[in-house]
């Protein structure tokens, strides 16, 4: 999980650098194409089949996951690296909010006050993080990063449904990557493709390789380890991104932004702990897609 978090943060750096050469749709196309090819090679080497009995479920899972990724890539290209990363990690808080909404719709006698507190804590962190960006006219980009975390939460629930249906991790990641490539192809048909430069090609290949290897590592971690421990280590991605942002992009360090990140990390860990006690084991141990 530590290695996966580091690779995802490094992928974020490559996406941010690649945004100077390509649109988010183009980055998604090449990232998905590389990932699908690598997973296909892996499945062939292991003698696994990628054919599925439930293509519709994979379609909806890919649609939500790819939409979240597109918004995240958009935010990465326009926000400080650690800010975009942290907003995407709000997914655990969104899932806690979904649990509260579900309990209310089902007419539960009492909503868990700890979940309510967790959600409020997370959104207080968001307010602190977005406050510095408002002054830079980046509020729109911040809202897109926040929306990417919300959509990611729905994608995780669909991954849990696929796991309950017996779909192996390799197949789930393959169709997710394939969906990303198709989504990117559709958007680039609208916006057009940019000419390639050597640095741009290297960055695109790096994004695909880093994302695929990190996803396999994270899937392995979630399939063998404890959900809360994995979630705790996963938040190291924010720390890695913060370091990259300061060293490579000269991102400003503000106490308000740091405080917001800590609040979101605390809220995310609390939400993971409470959700693991309230939800079935396969839902609590879902490995996020990035």
GIFEN-V625672 format. One record per backbone hydrogen bond with DSSP energy under -1.0 kcal/mol. CO is the residue of the C=O (numbers start at 0). NH is the residue of the N-H. If there is no record, write none. Layout:
CO:NH ; CO:NH
This chain:
0:4 ; 1:5 ; 2:6 ; 3:7 ; 4:8 ; 5:9 ; 6:10 ; 7:11 ; 8:12 ; 9:13 ; 10:14 ; 11:15 ; 12:16 ; 13:17 ; 14:18 ; 16:19 ; 17:20 ; 17:21 ; 22:26 ; 23:27 ; 24:28 ; 25:29 ; 26:30 ; 27:31 ; 28:32 ; 29:33 ; 30:34 ; 31:35 ; 32:36 ; 33:37 ; 34:38 ; 35:39 ; 36:40 ; 37:41 ; 38:42 ; 39:43 ; 40:44 ; 41:45 ; 42:47 ; 53:57 ; 54:58 ; 55:59 ; 56:60 ; 57:61 ; 58:62 ; 59:63 ; 60:64 ; 61:65 ; 62:66 ; 63:67 ; 64:68 ; 65:69 ; 66:70 ; 67:71 ; 68:72 ; 69:73 ; 70:74 ; 71:75 ; 72:76 ; 74:77 ; 74:78 ; 79:83 ; 80:84 ; 81:85 ; 82:86 ; 83:87 ; 84:88 ; 86:89 ; 89:93 ; 90:94 ; 91:95 ; 92:96 ; 93:97 ; 94:98 ; 95:99 ; 96:100 ; 97:101 ; 98:102 ; 99:103 ; 100:104 ; 101:105 ; 102:107 ; 111:115 ; 112:116 ; 113:117 ; 114:118 ; 115:119 ; 116:120 ; 117:121 ; 118:122 ; 119:123 ; 120:124 ; 121:125 ; 122:126 ; 123:127 ; 124:128 ; 125:129 ; 126:130 ; 129:133 ; 132:137 ; 133:136 ; 137:141 ; 138:142 ; 139:143 ; 140:144 ; 141:145 ; 142:146 ; 143:147 ; 144:148 ; 145:149 ; 146:150 ; 147:151 ; 148:152 ; 149:153 ; 150:154 ; 151:155 ; 152:156 ; 153:157 ; 154:158 ; 155:159 ; 156:160 ; 157:161 ; 158:162 ; 159:163 ; 160:164 ; 161:166 ; 162:165 ; 167:171 ; 168:172 ; 169:173 ; 170:174 ; 171:175 ; 172:176 ; 173:177 ; 174:178 ; 175:179 ; 176:180 ; 177:181 ; 178:182 ; 179:183 ; 180:184 ; 181:185 ; 182:186 ; 183:187 ; 184:188 ; 186:190 ; 187:191 ; 196:200 ; 197:201 ; 198:202 ; 199:203 ; 200:204 ; 201:205 ; 202:206 ; 203:207 ; 204:208 ; 205:209 ; 206:210 ; 207:211 ; 208:212 ; 209:213 ; 210:214 ; 211:215 ; 212:216 ; 213:217 ; 214:218 ; 215:219 ; 216:220 ; 217:221 ; 218:222 ; 219:223 ; 220:224 ; 225:229 ; 226:230 ; 227:231 ; 228:232 ; 229:233 ; 230:234 ; 232:235 ; 233:236 ; 234:237 ; 235:239 ; 236:240 ; 237:241 ; 238:242 ; 239:243 ; 240:244 ; 241:245 ; 242:246 ; 243:247 ; 244:248 ; 244:250 ; 253:257 ; 254:258 ; 255:259 ; 256:260 ; 257:261 ; 258:262 ; 259:263 ; 260:264 ; 261:265 ; 262:266 ; 263:267 ; 264:268 ; 265:269 ; 266:270 ; 267:271 ; 268:272 ; 269:273 ; 270:274 ; 271:275 ; 272:276 ; 273:277 ; 274:278 ; 279:283 ; 280:284 ; 282:285
